[in-house]
Amino acid sequence: MSEDQQRPADIDIRRFVAQLAAHKWWLVACAVASTLTFGVVAFTMTPVYQATTVLVSAQHDQSALGSLGSSLGQLGGLASLAGINVGSGDSQAQESLAVLQSREFTEAFIRDNGLMQELFRSRWDTSAQQWRGAKDSWPSLAQASKLFSSKVRDVSRDRLTGLVTMHIEWRDPRTAALWANRLVERVNSEMRVRAISSTSASLGFLENELQRSSAVETRQAINRLIEGQINQRMLANVTQEYAFRVVDRALPPDPRDKVRPNKPLLLVFGFFIGIFLGVFLVLVKSMFGPRREVR
């Protein structure tokens, strides 16, 4: 095939390749500048560390309630009115996990541990001991909760094993481990308080129903319900790891074990960004600049 018979697309590709070869120093300059920029960012960025704790749902003995499943019969509605859950422990695990990630729980944790200044350090004036700027621009607990949930805390649960993994990412490794362990302690305490309150209310209701009932079988079933609730309240009072048991406690990560920044990755990324930028500049010049005949 002669040169005159070549397709226009082939000619355009050859022309573009020739343009790249003619402006190879543009590509080199863009690649070097971009790599240096990303290198400066990589070596000056505040390092972030990750502390990890592994938990398992504390499946309490539900035999006292579970054995009632076949004998409750018409008392199933009574158990529901008393606020008694006779189902599996998975619902309790889901509830504990939801509480751990809830906004109310997160805001209370941030407020009680004084984390507002830590989360918004650049906006806190240490010398004046107040926030910078106008009062209506000061960070709120809602903003802190959103930041903590999206950037600091990550919670996941393995559907097969049921293990719950919580990661805390922060610039100080000891602080990251401290927050992770405190979160576990707080959610266990929160679920204990809820369980004690719930069982106390259920016991009051069941005791009233026991006094009103005269049927022997009904009274026996109610007594068994009361016994189960007393056992639950006892567990809540004496068990520290009520919602989650710690399989692997969070420890401060090694100072060399950073999750961010990944310096080699940033350097490689910067190099390719520079190459793409150089190609883009050459492409723009070839489209809008004066064209020369390519041989």
C-alpha positions as CSV (number, residue, x, y, z in Angstrom):
1,M,0.0,0.0,0.0
2,S,1.4,3.4,-1.0
3,E,1.6,6.4,1.3
4,D,-1.2,8.1,-0.6
5,Q,-3.5,5.1,0.0
6,Q,-3.0,5.0,3.8
7,R,-6.1,5.6,5.9
8,P,-6.5,9.1,7.5
9,A,-6.6,7.4,11.0
10,D,-3.1,5.9,10.4
11,I,-1.8,9.3,9.3
12,D,-3.3,11.0,12.5
13,I,-1.8,8.4,14.8
14,R,1.6,8.7,13.1
15,R,1.4,12.5,13.3
16,F,0.5,12.3,17.0
17,V,3.4,10.0,17.8
18,A,5.7,12.3,15.9
19,Q,4.4,15.2,18.0
20,L,5.2,13.3,21.2
21,A,8.7,12.5,19.9
22,A,9.2,16.2,19.0
23,H,8.1,17.3,22.4
24,K,9.6,14.6,24.5
25,W,11.1,17.1,26.8
26,W,7.6,18.3,27.7
27,L,6.8,14.8,28.8
28,V,10.0,14.6,30.8
29,A,9.5,18.0,32.5
30,C,5.8,17.2,33.4
31,A,6.8,13.8,34.8
32,V,9.6,15.2,36.9
33,A,7.5,18.1,38.2
34,S,4.6,15.9,39.1
35,T,6.8,13.3,40.7
36,L,8.5,15.9,42.8
37,T,5.2,17.5,43.8
38,F,3.8,14.2,44.9
39,G,7.1,13.4,46.7
40,V,6.9,16.6,48.7
41,V,3.3,15.7,49.7
42,A,4.3,12.1,50.6
43,F,7.2,13.2,52.8
44,T,5.5,16.1,54.5
45,M,2.0,14.6,55.0
46,T,1.1,13.7,58.6
47,P,1.4,9.9,59.0
48,V,-1.8,8.0,59.9
49,Y,-1.7,4.8,61.9
50,Q,-4.4,2.1,62.3
51,A,-5.3,0.3,65.5
52,T,-7.4,-2.8,65.2
53,T,-9.5,-4.7,67.7
54,V,-11.4,-8.0,66.9
55,L,-14.6,-8.8,68.8
56,V,-17.1,-11.5,69.0
57,S,-20.7,-11.2,70.0
58,A,-21.3,-12.2,73.6
59,Q,-23.9,-14.9,73.1
60,H,-25.5,-15.2,76.6
61,D,-27.2,-18.4,77.7
62,Q,-30.7,-18.1,76.4
63,S,-31.8,-21.6,77.5
64,A,-34.1,-20.3,80.2
65,L,-36.0,-18.3,77.6
66,G,-35.4,-20.5,74.6
67,S,-37.0,-23.5,76.3
68,L,-40.2,-21.5,76.7
69,G,-40.6,-21.2,73.0
70,S,-42.6,-24.4,72.8
71,S,-44.5,-23.9,76.0
72,L,-45.5,-20.2,75.8
73,G,-48.4,-20.8,73.4
74,Q,-50.9,-18.1,74.2
75,L,-48.4,-16.4,76.4
76,G,-46.3,-15.3,73.4
77,G,-48.2,-12.1,73.3
78,L,-47.6,-11.6,77.0
79,A,-43.8,-12.0,76.5
80,S,-43.9,-9.4,73.7
81,L,-45.8,-7.0,76.0
82,A,-43.2,-7.5,78.6
83,G,-40.5,-6.6,76.1
84,I,-38.9,-10.1,76.2
85,N,-37.1,-11.3,73.2
86,V,-37.2,-15.1,72.9
87,G,-35.4,-15.2,69.5
88,S,-31.8,-15.9,68.7
89,G,-28.9,-13.9,69.9
90,D,-28.1,-12.6,66.4
91,S,-30.6,-9.8,66.8
92,Q,-28.8,-8.7,70.0
93,A,-25.5,-8.7,68.1
94,Q,-27.1,-6.6,65.3
95,E,-28.5,-4.2,67.9
96,S,-25.1,-3.8,69.7
97,L,-23.4,-3.2,66.3
98,A,-26.0,-0.6,65.4
99,V,-25.5,1.2,68.7
100,L,-21.7,1.2,68.2
101,Q,-22.1,3.0,64.9
102,S,-25.0,5.3,65.9
103,R,-24.7,9.0,65.8
104,E,-26.0,9.4,69.4
105,F,-23.4,7.0,70.7
106,T,-20.6,8.6,68.7
107,E,-21.5,12.1,69.8
108,A,-21.6,11.0,73.5
109,F,-18.2,9.3,73.1
110,I,-16.6,12.5,71.5
111,R,-18.2,14.8,74.1
112,D,-17.2,12.7,77.2
113,N,-13.7,12.1,76.0
114,G,-13.1,15.7,74.9
115,L,-12.2,14.8,71.3
116,M,-13.5,18.0,69.6
117,Q,-10.1,19.7,69.8
118,E,-8.3,16.6,68.5
119,L,-10.6,16.1,65.6
120,F,-10.5,19.8,64.6
121,R,-7.0,20.7,65.7
122,S,-6.3,23.2,62.9
123,R,-9.4,25.2,63.9
124,W,-8.6,25.3,67.7
125,D,-6.6,28.3,69.0
126,T,-4.5,26.8,71.8
127,S,-3.3,30.2,73.2
128,A,-6.9,31.6,73.4
129,Q,-8.5,28.3,74.3
130,Q,-11.3,28.8,71.8
131,W,-12.3,28.1,68.2
132,R,-11.0,30.3,65.5
133,G,-13.4,32.5,63.5
134,A,-17.0,33.5,64.1
135,K,-19.0,31.5,66.6
136,D,-21.5,30.3,63.9
137,S,-18.5,28.7,62.1
138,W,-17.3,26.6,65.0
139,P,-17.4,22.9,64.5
140,S,-20.4,21.1,66.0
141,L,-20.8,17.6,67.5
142,A,-22.8,16.6,64.4
143,Q,-19.8,17.5,62.2
144,A,-17.4,15.7,64.6
145,S,-19.6,12.5,64.6
146,K,-19.7,12.5,60.8
147,L,-15.9,13.0,60.6
148,F,-15.3,10.3,63.1
149,S,-17.6,7.8,61.4
150,S,-16.3,8.4,57.9
151,K,-12.5,9.0,58.5
152,V,-11.6,7.6,61.9
153,R,-13.7,4.5,62.7
154,D,-14.5,1.6,60.5
155,V,-16.6,-1.4,61.7
156,S,-17.2,-4.6,59.7
157,R,-18.7,-8.0,60.6
158,D,-17.9,-11.3,58.9
159,R,-21.1,-13.0,58.1
160,L,-19.5,-16.5,58.3
161,T,-17.6,-16.3,61.5
162,G,-19.6,-13.5,63.2
163,L,-16.3,-11.7,64.1
164,V,-16.5,-7.9,64.4
165,T,-13.4,-6.0,63.3
166,M,-13.1,-2.3,64.2
167,H,-10.3,-0.1,62.8
168,I,-9.4,3.3,64.3
169,E,-7.1,5.4,62.1
170,W,-5.4,8.4,63.7
171,R,-2.1,10.3,63.5
172,D,-1.0,9.0,66.9
173,P,-0.7,5.2,67.3
174,R,-1.3,5.2,71.1
175,T,-4.3,7.4,70.8
176,A,-5.8,5.2,68.0
177,A,-5.5,2.1,70.3
178,L,-6.8,4.0,73.3
179,W,-9.9,5.1,71.4
180,A,-10.6,1.6,70.0
181,N,-10.5,0.0,73.5
182,R,-12.6,2.8,75.0
183,L,-15.2,2.4,72.3
184,V,-15.5,-1.3,73.1
185,E,-15.8,-0.6,76.9
186,R,-18.4,2.1,76.3
187,V,-20.6,0.0,74.0
188,N,-20.5,-2.9,76.5
189,S,-21.5,-0.5,79.3
190,E,-24.2,1.0,77.2
191,M,-25.7,-2.4,76.4
192,R,-25.5,-3.4,80.1
193,V,-27.4,-0.4,81.2
194,R,-30.1,-1.0,78.5
195,A,-30.4,-4.7,79.5
196,I,-30.8,-3.8,83.2
197,S,-33.4,-1.2,82.4
198,S,-35.3,-3.5,80.1
199,T,-35.3,-6.5,82.4
200,S,-36.4,-4.4,85.4
201,A,-39.3,-3.1,83.4
202,S,-40.2,-6.6,82.2
203,L,-40.0,-8.0,85.8
204,G,-42.4,-5.3,87.0
205,F,-44.9,-6.1,84.3
206,L,-44.6,-9.9,84.8
207,E,-45.0,-9.6,88.6
208,N,-48.3,-7.6,88.1
209,E,-49.5,-10.3,85.7
210,L,-48.6,-13.0,88.1
211,Q,-50.8,-11.4,90.8
212,R,-53.7,-11.1,88.4
213,S,-53.5,-14.6,87.1
214,S,-55.1,-17.6,88.9
215,A,-54.5,-20.4,86.4
216,V,-51.7,-22.7,87.6
217,E,-50.2,-23.3,84.1
218,T,-50.2,-19.6,83.4
219,R,-48.5,-18.8,86.7
220,Q,-45.9,-21.5,86.1
221,A,-45.1,-20.0,82.7
222,I,-44.9,-16.5,84.1
223,N,-42.6,-17.7,86.9
224,R,-40.3,-19.2,84.3
225,L,-40.3,-15.9,82.4
226,I,-39.5,-14.1,85.6
227,E,-36.7,-16.5,86.3
228,G,-35.2,-15.9,82.8
229,Q,-35.4,-12.1,83.3
230,I,-33.7,-12.3,86.7
231,N,-30.9,-14.4,85.1
232,Q,-30.6,-11.8,82.3
233,R,-30.4,-8.9,84.8
234,M,-27.8,-10.8,86.9
235,L,-25.6,-11.3,83.8
236,A,-25.9,-7.6,82.9
237,N,-24.9,-6.6,86.4
238,V,-21.8,-8.9,86.7
239,T,-20.6,-9.3,83.1
240,Q,-18.3,-6.5,81.9
241,E,-18.1,-7.8,78.3
242,Y,-21.8,-7.9,77.9
243,A,-22.3,-7.1,74.2
244,F,-18.9,-8.0,72.8
245,R,-16.1,-10.1,74.0
246,V,-12.6,-9.0,73.0
247,V,-10.8,-11.6,70.9
248,D,-7.8,-9.3,70.0
249,R,-7.4,-6.1,72.0
250,A,-6.2,-3.0,70.2
251,L,-2.5,-2.3,70.6
252,P,-0.5,0.7,69.4
253,P,0.8,0.0,65.9
254,D,4.5,0.1,65.2
255,P,5.6,3.7,64.3
256,R,6.9,2.4,61.0
257,D,3.6,0.8,60.2
258,K,1.7,3.6,58.5
259,V,-1.5,3.2,56.5
260,R,-1.0,6.7,55.0
261,P,0.9,8.1,53.2
262,N,2.1,5.2,51.0
263,K,5.2,7.0,49.7
264,P,6.2,4.6,46.9
265,L,2.6,4.5,45.6
266,L,2.4,8.3,45.6
267,L,5.6,8.6,43.7
268,V,4.5,6.2,41.0
269,F,1.1,7.9,40.9
270,G,2.8,11.3,40.5
271,F,5.0,10.0,37.7
272,F,2.1,8.7,35.6
273,I,0.0,11.8,36.3
274,G,2.9,13.8,34.9
275,I,3.1,11.6,31.8
276,F,-0.7,12.0,31.2
277,L,-0.4,15.8,31.7
278,G,2.4,16.0,29.2
279,V,0.5,13.9,26.6
280,F,-2.6,16.1,27.2
281,L,-0.5,19.3,26.6
282,V,1.0,17.8,23.4
283,L,-2.5,16.8,22.2
284,V,-3.9,20.3,22.9
285,K,-0.9,21.9,21.0
286,S,-1.4,19.5,18.0
287,M,-5.1,20.3,17.9
288,F,-4.9,24.1,18.2
289,G,-1.3,24.9,17.2
290,P,0.1,25.2,13.7
291,R,0.5,21.9,12.0
292,R,3.7,20.7,10.4
293,E,4.0,18.0,7.7
294,V,5.0,14.7,9.2
295,R,7.1,12.3,7.3
